[in-house]
Amino acid sequence: MNYAELPHHHGEEQKAAMIQEQLSQVNNFQTVADIFKQLGDTTRIRIFWLLCHCEECVINISAMLEMSSPAVSHHLRPLKNSGLIVSRRDGKEVYYKAANTPQSRLLHQMIEQVMEIACPEL
């Protein structure tokens, strides 16, 4: 890959080349943006946080969030498509929980820490 000639030289050309290489991986940044996009909605954050703490079916999630089942399902779909949650079927019932991935665990920790900082009365 050709790297842009930087207008100012600060003696860190090797580091700059490494950074430019990473910046050229636009798909990686798009993946991160897609994951963060899921948490740009209060309801999705609440559902994700809930599913980090327990496995639940749509009916119970709906009851806990005081929402309709179709509305909950609407929010579960993009969370599942992004890989933040997983599901399993048991007969007619589908159960959801947070995915056991580094991304999911990190986002859960971030939510908990931000809530602790932003909501000190907890």
Secondary structure, DSSP 8 states (H G I E B T S, - for coil): ------SS--S-HHHHHHHHHHHT-HHHHHHHHHHHHHTTSHHHHHHHHHHHH--EEHHHHHHHHT--HHHHHHHHHHHHHTTSEEEEEETTEEEEEE--SHHHHHHHHHHHHHHHHH-TT-
